[in-house]
Amino acid sequence: MSESTKEVLCSLDDLEEPGSLGFYLPSDQGPREIFLVRKGDLVFAYQNHCPHTGINLEWQADQFLDPGGSFIQCATHGALFRIEDGYCLRGPCAGESLQPVCVDIEKNEVVFCPEAWE
């Protein structure tokens, strides 16, 4: 990722562990919704839509995790996804996966690469 294409989403300190945050990002196809999930020192990012119906996953703003903070959970269907790879373990989309989004941690900031949308 070159310096000119980095887009800072948030400070790592803004993302609780475990925790999640949602974002709207520009793209050639219009704004897209993504979310970040922190697990330890790692941050994972996915597009905010359930593979079953395409609806948003969160049950309220920035709430993408199950009550225990162990899985990503679809608020509508209760589907559970692994944080590490977005794979659906339980629910109507079992066996499918969330669409990953490229992010990295640099200097304690979570950065996104806009070219990933192309």
N, CA, C and O atoms as a printed pandas DataFrame, in Angstrom:
     atom_number atom_name residue_name chain_id  residue_number  x_coord  y_coord  z_coord
0              1         N          MET        A               1    0.854   -1.158    0.000
1              2        CA          MET        A               1    0.000    0.000    0.000
2              3         C          MET        A               1    0.904    1.226    0.000
3              4         O          MET        A               1    1.743    1.364    0.891
4              5         N          SER        A               2    0.760    2.092   -0.945
5              6        CA          SER        A               2    1.583    3.287   -0.972
6              7         C          SER        A               2    0.999    4.344   -0.042
7              8         O          SER        A               2   -0.184    4.319    0.297
8              9         N          GLU        A               3    1.864    5.272    0.359
9             10        CA          GLU        A               3    1.457    6.305    1.321
10            11         C          GLU        A               3    0.240    7.085    0.836
11            12         O          GLU        A               3   -0.615    7.449    1.644
12            13         N          SER        A               4    0.140    7.355   -0.490
13            14        CA          SER        A               4   -0.940    8.186   -1.021
14            15         C          SER        A               4   -2.291    7.487   -1.026
15            16         O          SER        A               4   -3.317    8.161   -1.129
16            17         N          THR        A               5   -2.333    6.155   -0.918
17            18        CA          THR        A               5   -3.606    5.455   -0.996
18            19         C          THR        A               5   -4.142    5.023    0.368
19            20         O          THR        A               5   -5.218    4.430    0.444
20            21         N          LYS        A               6   -3.420    5.304    1.428
21            22        CA          LYS        A               6   -3.876    4.896    2.752
22            23         C          LYS        A               6   -5.019    5.782    3.223
23            24         O          LYS        A               6   -5.004    7.001    3.051
24            25         N          GLU        A               7   -5.984    5.150    3.807
25            26        CA          GLU        A               7   -7.086    5.886    4.423
26            27         C          GLU        A               7   -7.213    5.397    5.851
27            28         O          GLU        A               7   -7.520    4.228    6.087
28            29         N          VAL        A               8   -6.978    6.281    6.800
29            30        CA          VAL        A               8   -7.060    5.914    8.209
30            31         C          VAL        A               8   -8.535    5.787    8.595
31            32         O          VAL        A               8   -9.325    6.710    8.396
32            33         N          LEU        A               9   -8.884    4.638    9.145
33            34        CA          LEU        A               9  -10.253    4.416    9.616
34            35         C          LEU        A               9  -10.401    4.826   11.074
35            36         O          LEU        A               9  -11.367    5.496   11.440
36            37         N          CYS        A              10   -9.449    4.427   11.903
37            38        CA          CYS        A              10   -9.502    4.755   13.318
38            39         C          CYS        A              10   -8.176    4.408   13.965
39            40         O          CYS        A              10   -7.326    3.749   13.367
40            41         N          SER        A              11   -8.019    4.857   15.178
41            42        CA          SER        A              11   -6.880    4.443   15.987
42            43         C          SER        A              11   -7.186    3.053   16.531
43            44         O          SER        A              11   -8.344    2.725   16.794
44            45         N          LEU        A              12   -6.169    2.252   16.696
45            46        CA          LEU        A              12   -6.375    0.935   17.288
46            47         C          LEU        A              12   -6.977    1.072   18.686
47            48         O          LEU        A              12   -7.741    0.213   19.126
48            49         N          ASP        A              13   -6.634    2.143   19.370
49            50        CA          ASP        A              13   -7.167    2.384   20.719
50            51         C          ASP        A              13   -8.671    2.665   20.717
51            52         O          ASP        A              13   -9.320    2.527   21.753
52            53         N          ASP        A              14   -9.236    3.057   19.569
53            54        CA          ASP        A              14  -10.675    3.318   19.464
54            55         C          ASP        A              14  -11.491    2.034   19.351
55            56         O          ASP        A              14  -12.715    2.057   19.474
56            57         N          LEU        A              15  -10.814    0.928   19.119
57            58        CA          LEU        A              15  -11.469   -0.356   18.892
58            59         C          LEU        A              15  -11.235   -1.241   20.115
59            60         O          LEU        A              15  -10.123   -1.717   20.346
60            61         N          GLU        A              16  -12.287   -1.451   20.885
61            62        CA          GLU        A              16  -12.164   -2.276   22.088
62            63         C          GLU        A              16  -11.769   -3.700   21.723
63            64         O          GLU        A              16  -11.890   -4.115   20.570
64            65         N          GLU        A              17  -11.294   -4.445   22.720
65            66        CA          GLU        A              17  -10.922   -5.842   22.510
66            67         C          GLU        A              17  -11.661   -6.714   23.519
67            68         O          GLU        A              17  -11.365   -6.624   24.710
68            69         N          PRO        A              18  -12.607   -7.553   23.104
69            70        CA          PRO        A              18  -13.107   -7.619   21.727
70            71         C          PRO        A              18  -14.061   -6.457   21.468
71            72         O          PRO        A              18  -14.694   -5.936   22.386
72            73         N          GLY        A              19  -14.146   -6.075   20.232
73            74        CA          GLY        A              19  -15.037   -4.980   19.884
74            75         C          GLY        A              19  -15.171   -4.841   18.385
75            76         O          GLY        A              19  -14.460   -5.489   17.617
76            77         N          SER        A              20  -16.104   -3.976   17.976
77            78        CA          SER        A              20  -16.363   -3.793   16.554
78            79         C          SER        A              20  -16.809   -2.360   16.291
79            80         O          SER        A              20  -17.383   -1.701   17.158
80            81         N          LEU        A              21  -16.534   -1.897   15.084
81            82        CA          LEU        A              21  -16.945   -0.573   14.636
82            83         C          LEU        A              21  -17.366   -0.653   13.178
83            84         O          LEU        A              21  -16.752   -1.369   12.388
84            85         N          GLY        A              22  -18.415    0.083   12.821
85            86        CA          GLY        A              22  -18.874    0.141   11.435
86            87         C          GLY        A              22  -18.446    1.429   10.756
87            88         O          GLY        A              22  -18.263    2.453   11.416
88            89         N          PHE        A              23  -18.283    1.381    9.430
89            90        CA          PHE        A              23  -17.844    2.535    8.636
90            91         C          PHE        A              23  -18.550    2.547    7.291
91            92         O          PHE        A              23  -18.914    1.497    6.763
92            93         N          TYR        A              24  -18.743    3.751    6.734
93            94        CA          TYR        A              24  -19.170    3.936    5.350
94            95         C          TYR        A              24  -17.936    4.372    4.573
95            96         O          TYR        A              24  -17.249    5.311    4.974
96            97         N          LEU        A              25  -17.652    3.698    3.470
97            98        CA          LEU        A              25  -16.484    4.034    2.657
98            99         C          LEU        A              25  -16.907    4.319    1.222
99           100         O          LEU        A              25  -17.798    3.654    0.691
100          101         N          PRO        A              26  -16.273    5.301    0.594
101          102        CA          PRO        A              26  -16.601    5.597   -0.802
102          103         C          PRO        A              26  -16.062    4.513   -1.729
103          104         O          PRO        A              26  -15.066    3.857   -1.425
104          105         N          SER        A              27  -16.728    4.338   -2.854
105          106        CA          SER        A              27  -16.258    3.436   -3.911
106          107         C          SER        A              27  -16.840    3.934   -5.224
107          108         O          SER        A              27  -17.711    4.804   -5.238
108          109         N          ASP        A              28  -16.357    3.383   -6.317
109          110        CA          ASP        A              28  -16.893    3.753   -7.633
110          111         C          ASP        A              28  -18.370    3.387   -7.771
111          112         O          ASP        A              28  -19.087    3.990   -8.570
112          113         N          GLN        A              29  -18.824    2.406   -6.998
113          114        CA          GLN        A              29  -20.224    1.968   -7.035
114          115         C          GLN        A              29  -21.082    2.667   -5.978
115          116         O          GLN        A              29  -22.235    2.289   -5.767
116          117         N          GLY        A              30  -20.533    3.672   -5.325
117          118        CA          GLY        A              30  -21.258    4.367   -4.263
118          119         C          GLY        A              30  -20.737    3.921   -2.911
119          120         O          GLY        A              30  -19.887    3.034   -2.840
120          121         N          PRO        A              31  -21.238    4.527   -1.827
121          122        CA          PRO        A              31  -20.733    4.185   -0.492
122          123         C          PRO        A              31  -20.976    2.716   -0.155
123          124         O          PRO        A              31  -22.022    2.153   -0.481
124          125         N          ARG        A              32  -20.013    2.123    0.489
125          126        CA          ARG        A              32  -20.149    0.746    0.960
126          127         C          ARG        A              32  -19.958    0.727    2.462
127          128         O          ARG        A              32  -19.212    1.526    3.029
128          129         N          GLU        A              33  -20.644   -0.196    3.083
129          130        CA          GLU        A              33  -20.528   -0.336    4.531
130          131         C          GLU        A              33  -19.586   -1.488    4.853
131          132         O          GLU        A              33  -19.687   -2.574    4.283
132          133         N          ILE        A              34  -18.673   -1.225    5.776
133          134        CA          ILE        A              34  -17.776   -2.258    6.270
134          135         C          ILE        A              34  -17.793   -2.209    7.788
135          136         O          ILE        A              34  -18.346   -1.286    8.386
136          137         N          PHE        A              35  -17.175   -3.222    8.409
137          138        CA          PHE        A              35  -16.989   -3.182    9.850
138          139         C          PHE        A              35  -15.664   -3.824   10.202
139          140         O          PHE        A              35  -15.157   -4.696    9.496
140          141         N          LEU        A              36  -15.121   -3.366   11.314
141          142        CA          LEU        A              36  -13.879   -3.886   11.862
142          143         C          LEU        A              36  -14.197   -4.668   13.123
143          144         O          LEU        A              36  -15.111   -4.320   13.871
144          145         N          VAL        A              37  -13.437   -5.725   13.352
145          146        CA          VAL        A              37  -13.534   -6.489   14.592
146          147         C          VAL        A              37  -12.118   -6.673   15.119
147          148         O          VAL        A              37  -11.215   -7.085   14.390
148          149         N          ARG        A              38  -11.944   -6.363   16.384
149          150        CA          ARG        A              38  -10.633   -6.562   17.007
150          151         C          ARG        A              38  -10.652   -7.831   17.841
151          152         O          ARG        A              38  -11.580   -8.086   18.608
152          153         N          LYS        A              39   -9.604   -8.612   17.668
153          154        CA          LYS        A              39   -9.406   -9.818   18.476
154          155         C          LYS        A              39   -7.931   -9.839   18.861
155          156         O          LYS        A              39   -7.072  -10.151   18.035
156          157         N          GLY        A              40   -7.646   -9.511   20.094
157          158        CA          GLY        A              40   -6.264   -9.388   20.537
158          159         C          GLY        A              40   -5.606   -8.209   19.845
159          160         O          GLY        A              40   -6.154   -7.107   19.826
160          161         N          ASP        A              41   -4.445   -8.437   19.285
161          162        CA          ASP        A              41   -3.727   -7.390   18.575
162          163         C          ASP        A              41   -4.073   -7.357   17.089
163          164         O          ASP        A              41   -3.493   -6.571   16.340
164          165         N          LEU        A              42   -5.006   -8.195   16.656
165          166        CA          LEU        A              42   -5.372   -8.273   15.247
166          167         C          LEU        A              42   -6.698   -7.569   14.982
167          168         O          LEU        A              42   -7.568   -7.505   15.851
168          169         N          VAL        A              43   -6.837   -7.041   13.761
169          170        CA          VAL        A              43   -8.086   -6.424   13.336
170          171         C          VAL        A              43   -8.505   -7.086   12.022
171          172         O          VAL        A              43   -7.705   -7.235   11.099
172          173         N          PHE        A              44   -9.762   -7.473   11.965
173          174        CA          PHE        A              44  -10.338   -8.091   10.774
174          175         C          PHE        A              44  -11.424   -7.166   10.244
175          176         O          PHE        A              44  -12.111   -6.503   11.022
176          177         N          ALA        A              45  -11.583   -7.118    8.918
177          178        CA          ALA        A              45  -12.583   -6.234    8.308
178          179         C          ALA        A              45  -13.392   -7.009    7.277
179          180         O          ALA        A              45  -12.867   -7.849    6.547
180          181         N          TYR        A              46  -14.691   -6.699    7.241
181          182        CA          TYR        A              46  -15.610   -7.372    6.317
182          183         C          TYR        A              46  -16.628   -6.371    5.796
183          184         O          TYR        A              46  -16.898   -5.350    6.428
184          185         N          GLN        A              47  -17.191   -6.682    4.625
185          186        CA          GLN        A              47  -18.313   -5.898    4.137
186          187         C          GLN        A              47  -19.509   -6.200    5.035
187          188         O          GLN        A              47  -19.687   -7.329    5.491
188          189         N          ASN        A              48  -20.318   -5.184    5.279
189          190        CA          ASN        A              48  -21.447   -5.317    6.198
190          191         C          ASN        A              48  -22.682   -5.811    5.470
191          192         O          ASN        A              48  -23.615   -5.052    5.206
192          193         N          HIS        A              49  -22.670   -7.093    5.151
193          194        CA          HIS        A              49  -23.896   -7.716    4.645
194          195         C          HIS        A              49  -23.831   -9.223    4.852
195          196         O          HIS        A              49  -22.794   -9.860    4.668
196          197         N          CYS        A              50  -24.966   -9.757    5.239
197          198        CA          CYS        A              50  -25.106  -11.190    5.484
198          199         C          CYS        A              50  -25.120  -11.920    4.138
199          200         O          CYS        A              50  -25.827  -11.500    3.222
200          201         N          PRO        A              51  -24.353  -13.002    4.002
201          202        CA          PRO        A              51  -24.367  -13.732    2.730
202          203         C          PRO        A              51  -25.727  -14.366    2.411
203          204         O          PRO        A              51  -25.983  -14.732    1.264
204          205         N          HIS        A              52  -26.590  -14.497    3.407
205          206        CA          HIS        A              52  -27.898  -15.115    3.185
206          207         C          HIS        A              52  -28.847  -14.182    2.438
207          208         O          HIS        A              52  -29.468  -14.594    1.459
208          209         N          THR        A              53  -28.969  -12.940    2.881
209          210        CA          THR        A              53  -29.926  -12.021    2.251
210          211         C          THR        A              53  -29.328  -10.684    1.839
211          212         O          THR        A              53  -29.985   -9.896    1.159
212          213         N          GLY        A              54  -28.092  -10.419    2.240
213          214        CA          GLY        A              54  -27.464   -9.148    1.911
214          215         C          GLY        A              54  -27.784   -8.021    2.880
215          216         O          GLY        A              54  -27.337   -6.892    2.677
216          217         N          ILE        A              55  -28.542   -8.303    3.922
217          218        CA          ILE        A              55  -28.887   -7.265    4.904
218          219         C          ILE        A              55  -27.681   -6.956    5.790
219          220         O          ILE        A              55  -26.742   -7.747    5.878
220          221         N          ASN        A              56  -27.723   -5.796    6.444
221          222        CA          ASN        A              56  -26.673   -5.452    7.393
222          223         C          ASN        A              56  -26.704   -6.410    8.572
223          224         O          ASN        A              56  -27.755   -6.941    8.932
224          225         N          LEU        A              57  -25.545   -6.624    9.164
225          226        CA          LEU        A              57  -25.408   -7.605   10.236
226          227         C          LEU        A              57  -25.711   -7.072   11.630
227          228         O          LEU        A              57  -26.204   -7.819   12.475
228          229         N          GLU        A              58  -25.429   -5.797   11.890
229          230        CA          GLU        A              58  -25.474   -5.308   13.265
230          231         C          GLU        A              58  -26.900   -5.139   13.788
231          232         O          GLU        A              58  -27.836   -4.877   13.033
232          233         N          TRP        A              59  -27.030   -5.299   15.110
233          234        CA          TRP        A              59  -28.336   -5.135   15.747
234          235         C          TRP        A              59  -28.514   -3.720   16.261
235          236         O          TRP        A              59  -29.644   -3.289   16.494
236          237         N          GLN        A              60  -27.435   -2.993   16.441
237          238        CA          GLN        A              60  -27.445   -1.562   16.696
238          239         C          GLN        A              60  -26.067   -1.045   16.289
239          240         O          GLN        A              60  -25.160   -1.837   16.031
240          241         N          ALA        A              61  -25.907    0.246   16.230
241          242        CA          ALA        A              61  -24.661    0.826   15.721
242          243         C          ALA        A              61  -23.431    0.188   16.368
243          244         O          ALA        A              61  -23.326    0.116   17.592
244          245         N          ASP        A              62  -22.514   -0.269   15.537
245          246        CA          ASP        A              62  -21.219   -0.826   15.937
246          247         C          ASP        A              62  -21.300   -2.127   16.731
247          248         O          ASP        A              62  -20.303   -2.535   17.326
248          249         N          GLN        A              63  -22.445   -2.785   16.758
249          250        CA          GLN        A              63  -22.616   -4.037   17.499
250          251         C          GLN        A              63  -22.710   -5.213   16.532
251          252         O          GLN        A              63  -23.796   -5.582   16.084
252          253         N          PHE        A              64  -21.555   -5.792   16.221
253          254        CA          PHE        A              64  -21.488   -6.890   15.258
254          255         C          PHE        A              64  -21.176   -8.225   15.915
255          256         O          PHE        A              64  -21.186   -9.258   15.246
256          257         N          LEU        A              65  -20.899   -8.222   17.219
257          258        CA          LEU        A              65  -20.486   -9.442   17.905
258          259         C          LEU        A              65  -21.610  -10.035   18.748
259          260         O          LEU        A              65  -22.519   -9.330   19.186
260          261         N          ASP        A              66  -21.527  -11.347   18.964
261          262        CA          ASP        A              66  -22.469  -12.008   19.860
262          263         C          ASP        A              66  -22.220  -11.499   21.283
263          264         O          ASP        A              66  -21.198  -10.858   21.529
264          265         N          PRO        A              67  -23.126  -11.770   22.220
265          266        CA          PRO        A              67  -22.978  -11.235   23.576
266          267         C          PRO        A              67  -21.645  -11.587   24.251
267          268         O          PRO        A              67  -21.153  -10.804   25.063
268          269         N          GLY        A              68  -21.062  -12.726   23.941
269          270        CA          GLY        A              68  -19.798  -13.118   24.538
270          271         C          GLY        A              68  -18.580  -12.536   23.837
271          272         O          GLY        A              68  -17.461  -12.666   24.334
272          273         N          GLY        A              69  -18.783  -11.889   22.678
273          274        CA          GLY        A              69  -17.684  -11.306   21.929
274          275         C          GLY        A              69  -16.815  -12.329   21.217
275          276         O          GLY        A              69  -15.689  -12.022   20.827
276          277         N          SER        A              70  -17.328  -13.544   21.044
277          278        CA          SER        A              70  -16.539  -14.619   20.435
278          279         C          SER        A              70  -16.775  -14.782   18.940
279          280         O          SER        A              70  -15.919  -15.309   18.230
280          281         N          PHE        A              71  -17.942  -14.330   18.455
281          282        CA          PHE        A              71  -18.308  -14.511   17.049
282          283         C          PHE        A              71  -18.968  -13.249   16.505
283          284         O          PHE        A              71  -19.537  -12.459   17.258
284          285         N          ILE        A              72  -18.887  -13.073   15.204
285          286        CA          ILE        A              72  -19.695  -12.071   14.515
286          287         C          ILE        A              72  -21.086  -12.683   14.405
287          288         O          ILE        A              72  -21.219  -13.867   14.096
288          289         N          GLN        A              73  -22.122  -11.888   14.655
289          290        CA          GLN        A              73  -23.477  -12.430   14.636
290          291         C          GLN        A              73  -24.394  -11.578   13.776
291          292         O          GLN        A              73  -24.397  -10.352   13.882
292          293         N          CYS        A              74  -25.170  -12.230   12.925
293          294        CA          CYS        A              74  -26.204  -11.542   12.149
294          295         C          CYS        A              74  -27.395  -11.316   13.076
295          296         O          CYS        A              74  -27.954  -12.266   13.624
296          297         N          ALA        A              75  -27.773  -10.063   13.243
297          298        CA          ALA        A              75  -28.864   -9.730   14.157
298          299         C          ALA        A              75  -30.205  -10.275   13.687
299          300         O          ALA        A              75  -31.076  -10.551   14.511
300          301         N          THR        A              76  -30.387  -10.432   12.396
301          302        CA          THR        A              76  -31.671  -10.890   11.863
302          303         C          THR        A              76  -31.850  -12.399   11.977
303          304         O          THR        A              76  -32.906  -12.868   12.403
304          305         N          HIS        A              77  -30.827  -13.161   11.599
305          306        CA          HIS        A              77  -30.958  -14.611   11.552
306          307         C          HIS        A              77  -30.226  -15.345   12.666
307          308         O          HIS        A              77  -30.415  -16.548   12.847
308          309         N          GLY        A              78  -29.390  -14.629   13.413
309          310        CA          GLY        A              78  -28.613  -15.264   14.463
310          311         C          GLY        A              78  -27.428  -16.062   13.940
311          312         O          GLY        A              78  -26.776  -16.770   14.709
312          313         N          ALA        A              79  -27.138  -15.963   12.652
313          314        CA          ALA        A              79  -25.995  -16.685   12.092
314          315         C          ALA        A              79  -24.720  -16.258   12.797
315          316         O          ALA        A              79  -24.548  -15.086   13.135
316          317         N          LEU        A              80  -23.825  -17.218   13.019
317          318        CA          LEU        A              80  -22.557  -16.944   13.686
318          319         C          LEU        A              80  -21.398  -17.156   12.713
319          320         O          LEU        A              80  -21.337  -18.163   12.007
320          321         N          PHE        A              81  -20.483  -16.192   12.691
321          322        CA          PHE        A              81  -19.328  -16.213   11.808
322          323         C          PHE        A              81  -18.056  -16.148   12.640
323          324         O          PHE        A              81  -17.995  -15.443   13.647
324          325         N          ARG        A              82  -17.032  -16.897   12.206
325          326        CA          ARG        A              82  -15.735  -16.799   12.870
326          327         C          ARG        A              82  -15.149  -15.418   12.622
327          328         O          ARG        A              82  -15.242  -14.885   11.516
328          329         N          ILE        A              83  -14.557  -14.851   13.637
329          330        CA          ILE        A              83  -13.945  -13.528   13.505
330          331         C          ILE        A              83  -12.754  -13.580   12.560
331          332         O          ILE        A              83  -12.572  -12.672   11.749
332          333         N          GLU        A              84  -11.947  -14.618   12.651
333          334        CA          GLU        A              84  -10.689  -14.705   11.916
334          335         C          GLU        A              84  -10.836  -14.790   10.400
335          336         O          GLU        A              84   -9.967  -14.304    9.676
336          337         N          ASP        A              85  -11.912  -15.395    9.905
337          338        CA          ASP        A              85  -12.044  -15.568    8.451
338          339         C          ASP        A              85  -13.456  -15.333    7.921
339          340         O          ASP        A              85  -13.691  -15.486    6.722
340          341         N          GLY        A              86  -14.399  -14.966    8.785
341          342        CA          GLY        A              86  -15.760  -14.670    8.349
342          343         C          GLY        A              86  -16.579  -15.878    7.944
343          344         O          GLY        A              86  -17.665  -15.722    7.384
344          345         N          TYR        A              87  -16.090  -17.074    8.213
345          346        CA          TYR        A              87  -16.790  -18.303    7.829
346          347         C          TYR        A              87  -18.010  -18.511    8.719
347          348         O          TYR        A              87  -17.920  -18.402    9.942
348          349         N          CYS        A              88  -19.155  -18.812    8.098
349          350        CA          CYS        A              88  -20.404  -19.010    8.839
350          351         C          CYS        A              88  -20.464  -20.428    9.401
351          352         O          CYS        A              88  -20.439  -21.412    8.662
352          353         N          LEU        A              89  -20.543  -20.503   10.713
353          354        CA          LEU        A              89  -20.598  -21.782   11.412
354          355         C          LEU        A              89  -22.019  -22.262   11.666
355          356         O          LEU        A              89  -22.276  -23.465   11.726
356          357         N          ARG        A              90  -22.948  -21.307   11.816
357          358        CA          ARG        A              90  -24.323  -21.666   12.169
358          359         C          ARG        A              90  -25.274  -20.642   11.600
359          360         O          ARG        A              90  -25.001  -19.443   11.633
360          361         N          GLY        A              91  -26.400  -21.118   11.074
361          362        CA          GLY        A              91  -27.429  -20.235   10.547
362          363         C          GLY        A              91  -27.763  -20.580    9.108
363          364         O          GLY        A              91  -27.220  -21.542    8.566
364          365         N          PRO        A              92  -28.657  -19.805    8.471
365          366        CA          PRO        A              92  -29.102  -20.121    7.118
366          367         C          PRO        A              92  -28.006  -19.997    6.062
367          368         O          PRO        A              92  -28.182  -20.470    4.939
368          369         N          CYS        A              93  -26.893  -19.380    6.394
369          370        CA          CYS        A              93  -25.796  -19.242    5.431
370          371         C          CYS        A              93  -24.605  -20.106    5.827
371          372         O          CYS        A              93  -23.479  -19.828    5.415
372          373         N          ALA        A              94  -24.837  -21.153    6.623
373          374        CA          ALA        A              94  -23.751  -22.032    7.075
374          375         C          ALA        A              94  -22.936  -22.510    5.882
375          376         O          ALA        A              94  -23.481  -22.939    4.865
376          377         N          GLY        A              95  -21.620  -22.425    6.030
377          378        CA          GLY        A              95  -20.723  -22.822    4.961
378          379         C          GLY        A              95  -20.316  -21.682    4.038
379          380         O          GLY        A              95  -19.352  -21.814    3.284
380          381         N          GLU        A              96  -21.033  -20.567    4.085
381          382        CA          GLU        A              96  -20.665  -19.393    3.294
382          383         C          GLU        A              96  -19.774  -18.491    4.156
383          384         O          GLU        A              96  -19.555  -18.776    5.333
384          385         N          SER        A              97  -19.266  -17.411    3.573
385          386        CA          SER        A              97  -18.376  -16.522    4.314
386          387         C          SER        A              97  -18.712  -15.063    4.054
387          388         O          SER        A              97  -19.285  -14.711    3.022
388          389         N          LEU        A              98  -18.346  -14.231    5.005
389          390        CA          LEU        A              98  -18.426  -12.783    4.822
390          391         C          LEU        A              98  -17.344  -12.367    3.828
391          392         O          LEU        A              98  -16.327  -13.047    3.690
392          393         N          GLN        A              99  -17.565  -11.248    3.139
393          394        CA          GLN        A              99  -16.603  -10.727    2.172
394          395         C          GLN        A              99  -15.539   -9.912    2.907
395          396         O          GLN        A              99  -15.854   -8.874    3.487
396          397         N          PRO        A             100  -14.269  -10.372    2.890
397          398        CA          PRO        A             100  -13.233   -9.636    3.605
398          399         C          PRO        A             100  -12.885   -8.310    2.934
399          400         O          PRO        A             100  -13.089   -8.127    1.734
400          401         N          VAL        A             101  -12.360   -7.402    3.731
401          402        CA          VAL        A             101  -11.902   -6.090    3.272
402          403         C          VAL        A             101  -10.457   -5.940    3.744
403          404         O          VAL        A             101  -10.132   -6.295    4.877
404          405         N          CYS        A             102   -9.601   -5.419    2.886
405          406        CA          CYS        A             102   -8.185   -5.280    3.203
406          407         C          CYS        A             102   -7.933   -4.088    4.127
407          408         O          CYS        A             102   -8.197   -2.943    3.763
408          409         N          VAL        A             103   -7.421   -4.369    5.322
409          410        CA          VAL        A             103   -6.978   -3.340    6.261
410          411         C          VAL        A             103   -5.644   -3.774    6.847
411          412         O          VAL        A             103   -5.271   -4.945    6.776
412          413         N          ASP        A             104   -4.938   -2.824    7.421
413          414        CA          ASP        A             104   -3.671   -3.107    8.068
414          415         C          ASP        A             104   -3.546   -2.194    9.281
415          416         O          ASP        A             104   -4.267   -1.203    9.396
416          417         N          ILE        A             105   -2.641   -2.523   10.172
417          418        CA          ILE        A             105   -2.367   -1.680   11.334
418          419         C          ILE        A             105   -0.983   -1.076   11.129
419          420         O          ILE        A             105    0.010   -1.792   11.001
420          421         N          GLU        A             106   -0.936    0.254   11.101
421          422        CA          GLU        A             106    0.327    0.964   10.934
422          423         C          GLU        A             106    0.370    2.121   11.920
423          424         O          GLU        A             106   -0.523    2.968   11.950
424          425         N          LYS        A             107    1.418    2.140   12.719
425          426        CA          LYS        A             107    1.609    3.212   13.705
426          427         C          LYS        A             107    0.371    3.375   14.590
427          428         O          LYS        A             107   -0.066    4.492   14.865
428          429         N          ASN        A             108   -0.182    2.247   15.028
429          430        CA          ASN        A             108   -1.343    2.214   15.917
430          431         C          ASN        A             108   -2.622    2.746   15.276
431          432         O          ASN        A             108   -3.557    3.125   15.981
432          433         N          GLU        A             109   -2.668    2.776   13.944
433          434        CA          GLU        A             109   -3.876    3.181   13.226
434          435         C          GLU        A             109   -4.316    2.058   12.291
435          436         O          GLU        A             109   -3.492    1.364   11.696
436          437         N          VAL        A             110   -5.630    1.897   12.176
437          438        CA          VAL        A             110   -6.184    0.927   11.236
438          439         C          VAL        A             110   -6.379    1.652    9.915
439          440         O          VAL        A             110   -7.091    2.654    9.848
440          441         N          VAL        A             111   -5.742    1.142    8.860
441          442        CA          VAL        A             111   -5.797    1.793    7.547
442          443         C          VAL        A             111   -6.436    0.860    6.525
443          444         O          VAL        A             111   -6.333   -0.363    6.620
444          445         N          PHE        A             112   -7.088    1.463    5.561
445          446        CA          PHE        A             112   -7.816    0.781    4.493
446          447         C          PHE        A             112   -7.193    1.154    3.157
447          448         O          PHE        A             112   -6.730    2.279    2.971
448          449         N          CYS        A             113   -7.184    0.204    2.231
449          450        CA          CYS        A             113   -6.644    0.451    0.890
450          451         C          CYS        A             113   -7.806    0.589   -0.103
451          452         O          CYS        A             113   -8.465   -0.404   -0.412
452          453         N          PRO        A             114   -8.071    1.816   -0.613
453          454        CA          PRO        A             114   -9.189    2.020   -1.531
454          455         C          PRO        A             114   -9.108    1.190   -2.805
455          456         O          PRO        A             114  -10.143    0.849   -3.379
456          457         N          GLU        A             115   -7.887    0.854   -3.268
457          458        CA          GLU        A             115   -7.775    0.051   -4.483
458          459         C          GLU        A             115   -8.452   -1.308   -4.345
459          460         O          GLU        A             115   -8.787   -1.941   -5.346
460          461         N          ALA        A             116   -8.650   -1.753   -3.119
461          462        CA          ALA        A             116   -9.276   -3.052   -2.888
462          463         C          ALA        A             116  -10.702   -3.099   -3.440
463          464         O          ALA        A             116  -11.217   -4.180   -3.726
464          465         N          TRP        A             117  -11.343   -1.941   -3.591
465          466        CA          TRP        A             117  -12.712   -1.907   -4.123
466          467         C          TRP        A             117  -12.749   -2.084   -5.618
467          468         O          TRP        A             117  -13.778   -2.490   -6.159
468          469         N          GLU        A             118  -11.659   -1.794   -6.308
469          470        CA          GLU        A             118  -11.652   -1.812   -7.777
470          471         C          GLU        A             118  -11.881   -3.214   -8.292
471          472         O          GLU        A             118  -11.909   -3.430   -9.504
